[in-house]
Amino acid sequence: MKIFCKILFFLVLFAACNTSKAQMGFLEVYFNLYGNTYDNEHLTIQILKDDSVIVEHKEFIRDVEIYTDSLKAGSYKVRYFINFKKDILGEIKNVKIIEEELTKVIFYPPRKYTTNNLTDTLSYFDTGGYALINFSTGNNFINPDNEIFSGYNQFGFQIGGTSSLFRFAKIGQQFGSNMNYTYFNESKSLAPNFDKDTEKYYYWNLSYMIFLRATFYNNYKKNKGLFLDGGISYNFPLLFRYVLVKGDTKTVTKKIHHYNDFSAIFRLGYQPIAFTFEYRLTNFLDKNFPEQPKMKVGVSFIFGE
């Protein structure tokens, strides 16, 4: 009888162990970093069952963090904090653990954040938009081979935005409008026998630019610093006119342009100021009219971002 009881006891114990083992599943938690955004900061991962913390991991953030736990089958809540903040930065409320299966959870923390030392809380910001006012010139000291024009000045207004590619590079685009005036030399007039007061081109366009930005700072941690842009701009002519003025007499010639005005633009700056260099890549005027100078330099004033 005693032998039978011992056998029965071991059978029950074996069944209980197997049942307990069969009810276990696995949870793998990924904390997906962005470069060095969270270097040397503290991460807390919590796993909760019925609003009670049953597992907690605390580590200094280095690279991609991965945590694996063995849990009983059921529903759990998983969340994380950074730097011991009491605000929950990320939380998944219904994580299902299935017997003998692996469940994966991935957290994507905010790319940008600032710490408010007074309230001890975190606030977040994404790369945003900006507005830009630009003044540029293409006078003879910029285009020394130019003999036709005496002055070439442009004023523009654009809006745009950038997005991070990685910590030292961004991609951006901007849209806006430019107006410029190009004045002819006295000796290179298209109307040499006309006693003129003013002879000029008037050009008003819409512009779209796409560019890459190299940042000399970690743009995952900061949103301002020294930067270098390089991009291509397309200028859509709204108006292009040749204007000849003598006293009250004004002659205007229209429709002398084509729609292939492309430029390469480089910009070096530290917000709110940037210096620009623009080189026109194409000729877009009728053959009877001389092209504007190809090179311009200028200064831009940047607001926002």
QUIQUIVEN-V623813 format. One record per residue. N is the residue number from 1. SS is DSSP state (h for helix, s for strand, l for the rest). PSI is psi in whole degrees, -180 to 180 (* if undefined). NEAR is the number of other ideal C-beta (glycine too) atoms within 8 Angstrom. Layout:
n-><N & N>
ss-><SS & SS>
psi-><PSI & PSI>
near-><NEAR & NEAR>
//
This chain:
n-><1 & 2 & 3 & 4 & 5 & 6 & 7 & 8 & 9 & 10 & 11 & 12 & 13 & 14 & 15 & 16 & 17 & 18 & 19 & 20 & 21 & 22 & 23 & 24 & 25 & 26 & 27 & 28 & 29 & 30 & 31 & 32 & 33 & 34 & 35 & 36 & 37 & 38 & 39 & 40 & 41 & 42 & 43 & 44 & 45 & 46 & 47 & 48 & 49 & 50 & 51 & 52 & 53 & 54 & 55 & 56 & 57 & 58 & 59 & 60 & 61 & 62 & 63 & 64 & 65 & 66 & 67 & 68 & 69 & 70 & 71 & 72 & 73 & 74 & 75 & 76 & 77 & 78 & 79 & 80 & 81 & 82 & 83 & 84 & 85 & 86 & 87 & 88 & 89 & 90 & 91 & 92 & 93 & 94 & 95 & 96 & 97 & 98 & 99 & 100 & 101 & 102 & 103 & 104 & 105 & 106 & 107 & 108 & 109 & 110 & 111 & 112 & 113 & 114 & 115 & 116 & 117 & 118 & 119 & 120 & 121 & 122 & 123 & 124 & 125 & 126 & 127 & 128 & 129 & 130 & 131 & 132 & 133 & 134 & 135 & 136 & 137 & 138 & 139 & 140 & 141 & 142 & 143 & 144 & 145 & 146 & 147 & 148 & 149 & 150 & 151 & 152 & 153 & 154 & 155 & 156 & 157 & 158 & 159 & 160 & 161 & 162 & 163 & 164 & 165 & 166 & 167 & 168 & 169 & 170 & 171 & 172 & 173 & 174 & 175 & 176 & 177 & 178 & 179 & 180 & 181 & 182 & 183 & 184 & 185 & 186 & 187 & 188 & 189 & 190 & 191 & 192 & 193 & 194 & 195 & 196 & 197 & 198 & 199 & 200 & 201 & 202 & 203 & 204 & 205 & 206 & 207 & 208 & 209 & 210 & 211 & 212 & 213 & 214 & 215 & 216 & 217 & 218 & 219 & 220 & 221 & 222 & 223 & 224 & 225 & 226 & 227 & 228 & 229 & 230 & 231 & 232 & 233 & 234 & 235 & 236 & 237 & 238 & 239 & 240 & 241 & 242 & 243 & 244 & 245 & 246 & 247 & 248 & 249 & 250 & 251 & 252 & 253 & 254 & 255 & 256 & 257 & 258 & 259 & 260 & 261 & 262 & 263 & 264 & 265 & 266 & 267 & 268 & 269 & 270 & 271 & 272 & 273 & 274 & 275 & 276 & 277 & 278 & 279 & 280 & 281 & 282 & 283 & 284 & 285 & 286 & 287 & 288 & 289 & 290 & 291 & 292 & 293 & 294 & 295 & 296 & 297 & 298 & 299 & 300 & 301 & 302 & 303 & 304 & 305>
ss-><l & h & h & h & h & h & h & h & h & h & h & h & h & h & h & h & h & h & h & h & h & h & l & s & s & s & s & s & s & s & s & s & l & l & l & l & l & l & l & l & l & s & s & s & s & s & s & s & s & l & l & s & s & s & s & s & s & s & s & s & l & l & l & l & s & s & s & s & s & s & s & s & l & s & s & s & s & s & s & s & s & s & l & l & l & l & l & l & l & s & s & s & s & s & s & s & s & l & l & l & l & s & s & s & s & s & s & s & l & l & l & l & s & s & s & s & l & l & l & l & s & s & s & s & l & l & l & l & s & s & s & s & s & s & s & s & s & l & l & l & l & l & l & l & l & l & l & l & s & s & s & s & s & s & s & s & s & s & s & s & s & s & s & s & s & s & l & l & s & s & s & s & s & s & s & s & s & s & s & s & s & s & s & s & l & l & l & l & l & l & l & l & l & l & l & l & l & s & s & s & s & s & s & s & s & s & s & s & s & s & s & s & s & s & s & l & l & l & l & l & l & l & l & l & l & s & s & s & s & s & s & s & s & s & s & s & s & s & s & s & s & s & s & s & s & s & l & l & s & s & s & s & s & l & l & l & s & l & l & l & s & s & s & s & s & s & s & s & s & s & l & l & s & s & s & s & s & s & s & s & l & l & l & l & s & l & l & l & l & l & l & l & l & l & s & s & s & s & s & s & s & s & s & s & l>
psi-><-42 & -40 & -40 & -41 & -39 & -43 & -43 & -40 & -46 & -35 & -42 & -43 & -40 & -42 & -40 & -41 & -44 & -40 & -43 & -41 & -38 & -22 & 1 & 142 & -174 & 142 & 130 & 123 & 125 & 134 & 103 & 108 & 167 & 95 & -128 & 26 & -40 & 28 & 139 & 26 & 165 & 131 & 136 & 124 & 129 & 140 & 127 & 145 & 120 & 45 & 14 & 133 & 121 & -22 & 138 & 129 & 135 & 122 & 154 & 135 & 130 & -71 & -148 & 123 & 134 & 130 & 135 & 132 & 149 & 123 & 155 & 148 & 138 & -166 & 139 & 165 & 134 & 135 & 167 & 156 & 159 & 133 & 39 & 21 & 147 & -14 & 135 & 119 & -29 & 139 & 136 & 122 & -24 & 79 & 117 & 124 & 122 & 145 & 127 & 26 & 156 & 124 & 131 & 138 & 131 & 127 & 136 & 99 & 161 & 143 & -35 & 143 & 158 & 152 & 128 & 106 & -21 & -41 & -8 & 41 & 169 & 142 & 155 & 150 & 141 & 162 & 127 & -163 & 171 & 163 & 149 & 132 & 131 & 135 & 131 & 161 & 152 & 40 & -179 & -26 & -17 & -36 & 78 & -22 & -5 & 128 & -6 & -39 & 147 & -20 & 145 & 105 & 144 & 144 & 136 & 158 & 129 & 156 & 149 & -170 & 163 & 157 & 143 & 134 & -50 & -172 & -18 & 21 & 144 & 162 & 142 & 169 & 154 & 154 & 139 & -156 & 147 & 148 & 134 & 156 & 130 & 119 & 138 & 149 & 155 & -40 & -9 & 34 & 149 & -10 & 71 & -24 & 7 & 124 & 87 & 159 & -40 & 138 & 124 & 165 & 141 & 126 & 125 & 127 & 166 & 139 & 144 & 131 & 138 & 138 & 160 & 142 & 124 & 124 & 133 & 37 & 164 & 103 & -4 & -23 & -29 & 158 & 4 & 151 & -177 & 134 & 159 & 122 & 147 & 126 & 180 & 135 & 138 & 131 & 119 & 115 & 123 & -42 & 136 & 120 & 143 & 124 & 131 & 125 & 134 & 106 & -123 & -1 & 128 & 124 & 129 & 128 & 125 & 174 & 48 & 8 & 163 & -179 & 47 & 45 & 101 & 144 & 151 & 134 & 135 & 142 & 125 & 126 & 172 & 108 & 131 & 15 & 140 & 147 & 136 & 150 & 128 & 135 & 119 & 128 & -22 & 157 & 135 & 13 & 158 & 152 & -21 & -4 & 128 & 143 & 150 & 160 & 144 & -29 & 141 & 146 & 154 & -176 & 141 & 144 & 122 & 133 & 135 & -156 & *>
near-><4 & 5 & 6 & 7 & 8 & 8 & 8 & 8 & 8 & 8 & 8 & 8 & 8 & 8 & 8 & 8 & 8 & 8 & 8 & 8 & 7 & 8 & 8 & 12 & 14 & 12 & 15 & 11 & 16 & 11 & 13 & 9 & 11 & 10 & 8 & 8 & 12 & 10 & 7 & 4 & 9 & 10 & 15 & 11 & 14 & 12 & 15 & 12 & 9 & 4 & 4 & 6 & 7 & 7 & 8 & 8 & 10 & 7 & 8 & 7 & 13 & 6 & 4 & 7 & 12 & 8 & 8 & 8 & 9 & 6 & 14 & 7 & 9 & 8 & 7 & 11 & 12 & 14 & 12 & 15 & 13 & 13 & 8 & 6 & 10 & 4 & 7 & 7 & 11 & 9 & 8 & 9 & 5 & 6 & 12 & 7 & 14 & 8 & 8 & 6 & 8 & 7 & 12 & 7 & 11 & 7 & 10 & 5 & 14 & 7 & 8 & 12 & 8 & 8 & 8 & 9 & 5 & 4 & 5 & 7 & 8 & 12 & 7 & 8 & 8 & 7 & 11 & 8 & 8 & 12 & 10 & 15 & 10 & 15 & 10 & 13 & 12 & 16 & 10 & 8 & 4 & 11 & 11 & 6 & 4 & 8 & 5 & 7 & 15 & 8 & 9 & 15 & 11 & 14 & 10 & 13 & 10 & 13 & 11 & 13 & 12 & 11 & 8 & 12 & 6 & 6 & 13 & 9 & 12 & 12 & 11 & 14 & 10 & 13 & 10 & 12 & 11 & 13 & 10 & 12 & 11 & 13 & 10 & 12 & 9 & 6 & 4 & 8 & 11 & 9 & 8 & 5 & 3 & 8 & 3 & 10 & 5 & 8 & 11 & 10 & 11 & 11 & 14 & 10 & 11 & 9 & 15 & 10 & 14 & 8 & 14 & 10 & 12 & 9 & 13 & 8 & 10 & 10 & 14 & 11 & 9 & 7 & 7 & 7 & 9 & 9 & 14 & 10 & 15 & 9 & 11 & 10 & 12 & 9 & 11 & 10 & 12 & 7 & 8 & 11 & 11 & 10 & 13 & 13 & 11 & 8 & 5 & 3 & 6 & 7 & 7 & 8 & 7 & 7 & 3 & 11 & 10 & 7 & 7 & 6 & 14 & 11 & 11 & 11 & 15 & 10 & 14 & 9 & 12 & 8 & 9 & 5 & 10 & 13 & 11 & 14 & 10 & 14 & 9 & 11 & 6 & 7 & 4 & 10 & 12 & 7 & 4 & 4 & 9 & 7 & 9 & 13 & 12 & 8 & 11 & 13 & 11 & 12 & 10 & 14 & 9 & 13 & 8 & 7 & 11>
//
